[in-house]
Amino acid sequence: MLVSALLAGAGMAYPFVVHAVMGRVPPGAFVLLVLVLLGLRFMALRGTAIARTLAVPLGLAFTGTIVLGLMDAQVAALAYPVMMNLAFAAAFGWSLRAPPSLVQVFASITEPDPSPVAIAYMRVVSLVWCVFLTVNALIALALALWADRGLWALYTGLISYGLMGLLFAGEWLVRQRVKRRAA
């Protein structure tokens, strides 16, 4: 749990670090940092229920970072938020094709035997997260390619996490309402 929290913090800090030192540190150093972060994230998930679901997307993000790094290290340095969003979007999307949905996997920690209504609801929530993360990745990509680095850092290091928090909170409110109706 501590490792996951540290990795989340590193992910949030990453855009601000890149913004602060880009130009003074070779972009290849950021590519190496991204590869280390992806490797640590994968190792932190090892043995967990979602490890199998995230193995391929994180592996693709790792490979994509290497390919981008060989083509343009500066673009690769800015692509970490894009890669992470796409990896998690892919995991949510893939889980819709091969149940249980990723939200159901998370929920099984506290609710191991959900009702059919709950399973259907969790599939919808997984779809919402898949769409949100895909859109978030596209925004991060557009900012990396065409925006000021400060705006890129602000969005990828702060605003996108705020939007995720709003989505979490909104989903929690909807879930409470769904539970009351089902009861």
CORWOKA-V44512 format. One record per backbone hydrogen bond with DSSP energy under -0.5 kcal/mol. CO is the residue of the C=O (numbers start at 1). NH is the residue of the N-H. If there is no record, write none. Layout:
# CORWOKA-V44512
CO,NH
CO,NH
This chain:
# CORWOKA-V44512
1,5
2,6
3,7
4,8
5,9
6,10
7,11
8,12
9,13
10,14
11,15
13,16
13,17
14,18
15,19
16,20
17,21
18,22
21,24
21,25
25,23
26,29
26,30
27,30
27,31
28,32
29,33
30,34
31,35
32,36
33,37
34,38
35,39
36,40
37,41
38,42
39,43
40,44
41,45
42,46
45,48
48,51
50,54
51,55
52,56
53,57
54,58
55,59
56,60
57,61
58,62
59,63
60,64
61,65
62,66
63,67
64,68
65,69
66,70
67,71
68,72
72,76
73,77
74,78
75,79
76,79
77,80
79,83
80,84
81,85
82,86
83,87
84,88
85,89
86,90
87,91
88,92
89,93
90,94
91,95
92,96
93,96
93,97
94,97
94,98
101,105
102,106
103,107
104,108
106,109
107,110
107,111
115,119
116,120
117,121
118,122
119,123
120,124
121,125
122,126
123,127
124,128
125,129
126,130
127,131
128,132
129,133
130,134
131,135
132,136
133,137
134,138
135,139
136,140
137,141
138,142
139,143
140,144
141,145
142,146
143,147
148,152
149,153
150,154
151,155
152,156
153,157
154,158
154,159
155,160
158,162
159,163
160,164
161,165
162,166
163,167
164,168
165,169
166,170
167,171
168,172
169,173
170,174
171,175
172,176
173,177
174,178
175,179
176,180
177,181
178,182
179,183
